[in-house]
Amino acid sequence: MITAVDTSQRVLVMTFRATVGNTQLGEEMLNYFVAKKKFFDIGYIFEFFYDAYVSLWRGGLETEIRNLKYKYPDYELW
């Protein structure tokens, strides 16, 4: 996961790496048929990605985003 600031467009950017390896790809494909979880009020997300997001959020992403929003309160988050 990488966070960045684009001052020209006044945005905060949150990015995630792509799938790595066949094992992870297999897990993602199997998850497609198994479960989806509600993701806030905007829809549903595959459980694999939901769990990964929550793990990152609790592992420091929340602090990083909150710090960036405090420093750049008028910037949009992408």
C-alpha positions in Angstrom: 0.0 0.0 0.0 1.3 3.5 -0.9 -0.2 6.9 0.0 0.8 10.0 -1.9 -0.1 13.7 -2.2 -0.7 15.4 -5.5 -0.6 19.1 -4.8 -1.4 20.0 -8.5 -4.7 18.3 -8.4 -5.2 18.7 -4.6 -5.8 15.0 -4.0 -4.6 12.4 -1.6 -4.0 9.1 -3.3 -4.2 5.6 -1.7 -3.0 2.7 -3.8 -2.6 -1.0 -3.4 -0.4 -3.5 -5.2 -1.7 -6.0 -7.6 -2.0 -9.8 -7.2 1.3 -11.6 -6.6 1.6 -15.2 -7.6 -0.7 -18.0 -8.5 -1.5 -18.9 -4.9 -3.0 -15.5 -4.2 -4.8 -15.5 -7.6 -6.3 -18.8 -6.7 -7.5 -17.5 -3.4 -9.1 -14.5 -5.1 -10.8 -16.6 -7.7 -12.2 -19.0 -5.1 -13.4 -16.1 -3.0 -15.4 -14.9 -6.0 -17.8 -17.8 -5.5 -17.8 -17.8 -1.7 -18.5 -14.5 0.0 -19.0 -10.8 -0.3 -19.1 -8.4 2.6 -20.9 -5.0 2.8 -18.4 -2.2 2.4 -19.7 0.9 4.2 -22.8 2.2 2.4 -21.4 2.0 -1.1 -21.8 -1.7 -2.0 -20.2 -5.1 -1.5 -16.6 -6.3 -1.8 -15.1 -9.7 -2.0 -14.2 -11.1 1.4 -10.6 -11.6 0.4 -10.2 -7.9 -0.4 -12.2 -6.8 2.5 -10.0 -8.7 5.0 -6.9 -7.4 3.3 -8.2 -3.8 3.6 -9.2 -4.2 7.2 -5.8 -5.6 8.0 -4.0 -2.7 6.3 -6.4 -0.1 7.9 -5.7 -1.5 11.4 -2.0 -1.9 10.6 -1.3 1.8 10.1 -3.3 3.0 7.1 -5.9 4.7 9.3 -3.3 6.7 11.0 -1.6 7.6 7.7 -4.9 8.8 6.1 -6.0 10.7 9.2 -2.6 12.5 9.3 -2.8 13.4 5.6 -6.4 14.6 5.9 -5.4 16.8 8.9 -2.5 18.3 6.9 -4.5 18.7 3.7 -8.2 19.1 4.9 -9.5 20.4 1.6 -7.9 17.6 -0.6 -10.1 14.8 -2.0 -9.2 11.2 -1.2 -8.8 8.9 -4.2 
